[in-house]
Amino acid sequence: MAEVNRGRGVQVGDQNTQTNVFMPSQSQPLNLGALNWHVAATKVRELSRDNAVVALAAVPLADAVGILAIVLGEAEGVAVSLLAHMNPARCRELVTALKRQRPWLEQLPAAAAEIAGLERKALGSLGERTGQVEHIGPSTEGTHGYRQPHRNGQILWSPRRGALEVQAPHLYDGTSGVLRFPLGSPEPAPRSAQGTEGTFQRFEGGAAVYRTEMYGVRAIFGFIGAYYRESGGPAGPLGYPAGAAERIGPSRHGKRAGWSKRFEGGTVYRVPRETEGYDSVSVSSEIADYHHAQGGVAGRLGFPTREAVRVTSSFGTEAVGQTFEGATVFVSRHGTFMVRDAVGTLNVRLGLPSSEENDGRQDFEGGAIFSSADGEFSVRKGILEPARRLGFPTTAEQRLGENADDFAQFFEKGVITVRDGVVRSWVSALEEPWP
């Protein structure tokens, strides 16, 4: 048996039998002109990008247009990639013939040239290419453009701003328009109150991407983005974005699902309204951490219902209070504690909470509030000690005479009276209110 390979085929001989098997040379481009356009389009999709470009360059313009028109209809991304990597003059000829099928193709020659130029300059920061030039859009503002993905980011091209580097590989979706197209290159952002420095990049529709060493790349858009800008951005109380937007809820108090996004200085919530729509409410980091520890919106507190306010108690203590669906949270020198709304209506003269509610009792600066089957009643600090052996209160204070500080209060096991500042307690089985 003899085998001879002379480049044009394989010659195999076995005694008196010889077979010639001819094989195409791998160094010669595929002759697409010898095939009908549909077959040629299939072959083009099977070739590597560079080999397909060479094969298309070897056929007359009319054939190349016919083949690419089929590829464009079946695999738009393949056609765009091939056109973007062709000789610019040949690309312009083909685009001129194909733009009726896809009007946005008219922008491709300029986009491909600008993307290639920026890629050479930004390769160090963007890293290696992870895909081919692709068409993206339209954005929600009607913009069509092109994208070149890289390991650490991407290059985006739009008619309005040309080619721009975006160091956010996992955040961009030009079709849905979450960030849309960039309006400029990254630039330094203000130093936050928490001491963080970073950069930001503007996008269509008021969106922005912030990048910091501590929190990485974070996108801001939509209503939370608008609220963030109105609050002062990085230089405001929220500082830099520190997490992604999250879908949360519904709450146990009846509100449907909403959204939240974490920042250095707190969390912004998109709180569902009673009927339709949402309101944006921010919660400071201290209250947000407390809220999270209580189970978040699915816990006792639910969604925040209004912005925090500064308050001063009747004892002169300053605090920050914020109302949620299920309670109000106070932050003061006593700590961070919640007060249920039903309890909160009783504590005006008792001041700020100094403990959590536990076993039906919650302590305040000026006393305590007890909750039982008999109801919820406040007890002044001055009678808490003698009331210890009498159990829970069963009535509110009942005034004795004209002096507001003279009163009686019934408990499970007795009664306490206060007259002229003198506190007296009796253990009794009285079941009727004080006459």
N, C-alpha and C positions, 0 to 999 in steps of 0.2 A: 504494500500500500504506500503510495507516495502522495505528499501534500505540498502544494506550491501556492504561495500567496504573493501575487505581484501587484497588489494594491487595487486591482480592478475586480478581483474575485478570488475564490478558493477553488483550486483544481485538485480533485481527489481521484487517484487511480488505483484499481484493484485488478491485477492481472490484465485481462483484455477489456475491462470496463473502465470508462473515464467519465466523470461528471463535472461539469463546470457550474459553480454556484457564484453568481455575480452579486456583489454587495455595494451599496452606495458609499462613496467616500465620506468620511465623517468631517473632513475639512472643507467641503463644499456646502454653501448655503442651500436650503431647500428652494426649489424653483416653484414658487407659488403661482407664477403665471401659467403653468401647465395644468393647473387645477381649477375646477369651478369655484366660485367665491365661497360657497358654503363649506365645501371641503377644506379650502384654504383657511377659512376662519377657524375651523376646528384645529387644524395643524398649528396655526399661530398661537392658540391658547395652550397647546401642548409644549411649545418651545420655551426655552428660557427667555427672559426679557430681551437680553442683548442679541441673541440669535434671531428672535422674531423681528427686532428692529432692522437687522441686516437683511433679512429675507424680504421685508416690505420695501426696503430701499431699492431692491433689485428689480422690482416690477414697475410697469408704467403707472403713472399717477391715477388713471381711471381704475385700474385693477386694485391699487392700494386703497382708494376711496371705497370701492365696493366691498372689499374684504373687511375694512375697519368699520364700515357702517353696520355690518352683521355682528362683529365683535362688540360694538358699542351697545347694540340692542340686547345682546345675550350676557355680556359681562362688562359693564360700564367701567369698572375699576381697572380691568386689564387694558382696555382701549386708552384710557387716560394715562396710565403708566407708560404705555408704548409711545404715545404722542409726546409726552413730557421728556423722553430720553432720546428723541430723534434729533437729527440735524435741524437747527432752528428754521432754516429756509424751507426744508421739506415739511416740517411741522406746520408752518404757516399755510403752505399750499393745501395740505390735507384738512386743516381746520376751516379754511375758507369754504371748502366743499361740504364739510360735515356740520357746520354751525346751524344749518336749518333744522337738523335733527336734534341738536343740543345747543341752544343759543349761547350758553355760558362757556362753550368751548373756545369762543373767540378770545377769551382772556387767558387761555392756557399758555401760549408761547411766552407772553410777558411774565406770567406767574412762574413758569418753570425756570426761566432765566434768573429771576430775582431769588427764588428759593435756593437754586444752586449756588448763587453768589453768597448768600447769607450762611448757607451750610458750611462753606469753607471757613468762614470767620468764626462761627459759633460751635464748631465741632468739639472743642475742648469742654464747653459747658453742657452741651446737649448730649454728648456721647454718640455711639454709633447709630446708624440708621436701622430702624426696626420694621420698616415697611416702605411702600412706594408712594409717589405723589398720588393723591386721590382728591376727587371733587367732594366738597362738603357744602351743605346748604340746601335750600335757602334757610337762613336764620329767621327768627320771628319778625325781623325787620326787613326781610326780603333779600338779604345779601347772599350771593353765591361766591365761593372762594375755593381755595385749595389748601391741602394739608400734607406735610411731610413728617411722619412720626419718628421720634428718636428715643433712645433709652431713658434720657433724663428730661424729656420734654418734647417739643414739636415746633415746627415752623408753620405759621399760618399766613396765608396770603389773601387779601381782599382788595377790591378795586379802590376802596377809600384810603387804605393805609399801606398797601403793598405788603412785603414780606416782613413778618415780625416774629421774634423768638418768644416762645411761651414755655416757661419752666414748670409745667403742670401736666405731666403725661396722662394722668388718670382722671382729670377733671373735665376735659373738654368734650362736648358733643355738639358739633355745629348743626346737625340736622334738627335736634329738638330745641336748640337755642337756649340751653341752660346758661351758658356763658356767652354765646354768640361769638362775634369776631373782636379781636383786640383793637384798641384805638391808639395804642402807643406801646413803647418798650417799657420794661420794668424800671421803676425809679424809686429813690429812697422815700420811705414813709416816716412820719413823726415817731419819736421815741415815746413809748407808752408810760403811763404813770407807774407801771410795775417794773420799768427799766428795760423793756425789751425793744430791740431795734430790728427793722426789717425793710422789705421793699413791697411795692404794690404795682399792679398793672390794671389799667382800666379796660373795660370791654363795653360793647354795645349795650344799651338799655340800663346803664347804671351798675352793671355787675363789676366785680373787681376780684383779683387774686392777690392774696397776701402771702409772703414767704418770710419765715423767721427760722433761725437755727433751732429754737426750742420746739416750735409747733409745726414745722414743715410748711407745706403748701396748703392753703385753705382758701376756698372760694366763698364769696359773699354775693348774693343776688336776691332778687325778688323783694318781698315786703320786709323780711328780716334785714336785707341789705340796705333798704331805704331807712329803716329805723336806726340801723347802725351809723349811717352817715349823719342823720339828724342828731344823734347822740354824741357826735364829735369824732367818730372813727377811732383809730388807735390812740389818739391824744385824749379821748373822752374817758369816762369811768369804766367802760367795758374793756379797753385795751385791745390787744390783737385777738383775732379768732383763734380758738384752741381746739376745736373739734368740728366734725361734720354735722350737718343738719340731720336730725333724727325724727322719725315719725313716732309720736307718743299718744297714749290714751287708747280707748276712752277712759274717763274718770269714773270712780264709783258714785259720784254725785250727779251723774247724768250728762255731762258734757261729752260730745263726740271727740274723735281723735283730732290732735293738733300737731304742732311741730315745736322742736326746741333746737337751739344751737348754743354751744358753750364758748365762752370768751374768757380771757384772763381775769376780768373783774366781775364775772357773773354769767348768767344764762338768759338768753332772750327766748320767750315763748310766743308762739302763735296760738292764741287762745280762742276756741270756737265761741261764737256768739250764740244766743238762744235760738235764733231762727236760721240765719245764714251769714256767711262771712266770718272774719277773724279779726282780733285785735292783737297788737304786739305789746308785750309787757316784759320788762327786764327785772331780774332778781339778782341781788348782789351775791358774790361768791359765798359769803358766810351763810346767808339764808338758803342759797341753792344747795349747798352741801347738807344743810339740815333737812331740807325738803327731800333730797335724794335718800338720806338715811331713814326717812319716814315712809319710804316706798314710792316717792315721786308722785306723778299724777294719779297713779293707781292706788295710792295710799290714802291716809286720813285727810291729808291736806287738799288733794286734787290740784286743779290749775290755779295759778295766781289770777286774781280778778282785777287788781289795780296796782299802780306803781307804789313803791314804798314811800312812806312819809316819816318825817322827823317829829317826835312827840316828846313832851316833858310831863312826867307824872306829877300828881299832887304832892309828892314828896321831893320834887325838884330833880329827879333823875331823868337824864336825857336818854332817848332810845330811838331806834328805827323800827317801825311797825309796817307789816305788809299783810294784806288780806288775801286769803285763798278761799276756795269753795267751802272747805270744811272747818276753817279756823283762821285766826290771825296769829302771825309769828312776830315776836318782839325780840330785838337784840339790844341788850343793855349791859351794864357792868355786872348784873346778876347772872348773865348767860343768855343763851338762845332758847326760848321756850314758846310753845304754841298755847293759845287760849281758844277754846271752843266758843263759837259765836254766842251760844246760849249762856255760857259762863261770862263772856266778855261784857254782856249788858249789866252785870252785877258789880263789876270791879272798878267803877269810876273812882270811888273814894279809897279803894284798896291799893291803887298804884299799879306798878308793873309786876309781872310774874317773877317769882324767884325759884320756882321748881316746875317740873312737869306734873301733870295730873296723875295721881297714883292712888289706887284703891279708893276712888271717890273723893280725893282731897287734892287741892292745888293751893300752894302757898303764894302769897303776894307780899309786897312791901308792908302793907298795912293790915294783914290778916290772912284769911284763907277762905276758899269757897268749897263747900261740901256738896256732893251729888249723891242722892239716894232715891229710893222709891217715893219718898215724901216730897221730893223736889230738889231744887238747887238753891242753897242759901249761903249768904256770906256771914262770916264771923270775924269781928274785929280782933286785931292783934292783942289788945289788952285783956281779952277774956279767953284767949286760946288755951292758956295753961289750966285755969280752973275747969274749962270745958272738957279736958281730956277724959275725965272719969265719967262724963255724962253721955258719951256717945255722939252720934251725929245730930245736927240741929234738925228740928221738925217744923220750925216756923221761921219767918223773918223777924227782925227786931220789931217789937211793939212798944211804941212810945209811952212813957209814963209822965204825964203832965206836959207843961209848956216847954221844958228844956229838951232840945233835940238830943242831948247826950245822956238823958235819963231814959233807960229803956229796959225791957225784959225780953229774954229769948228762951224759948223752950227747946229742950233736947230730948233724946230718947229716954234718958234716965233722970231727968230733972229739969231745973230752970236756973237761969242766971239773971240777976238784976243788977243794974248800975244806977245809983242815985248819988248825985253830987260827987261823982268820981269814985265812990266806994263800990267795990265789986263784991257781990254775995252770991253764993251758989247753994242750991238745995237739991239733995237727992230725993226724988219723990216718984210717985206713980201717977201724977196728974196727967189726964188725957184730954182735958178741955183747955182751950186757949185761955190765957190770962184775962181775967175780967176787966 
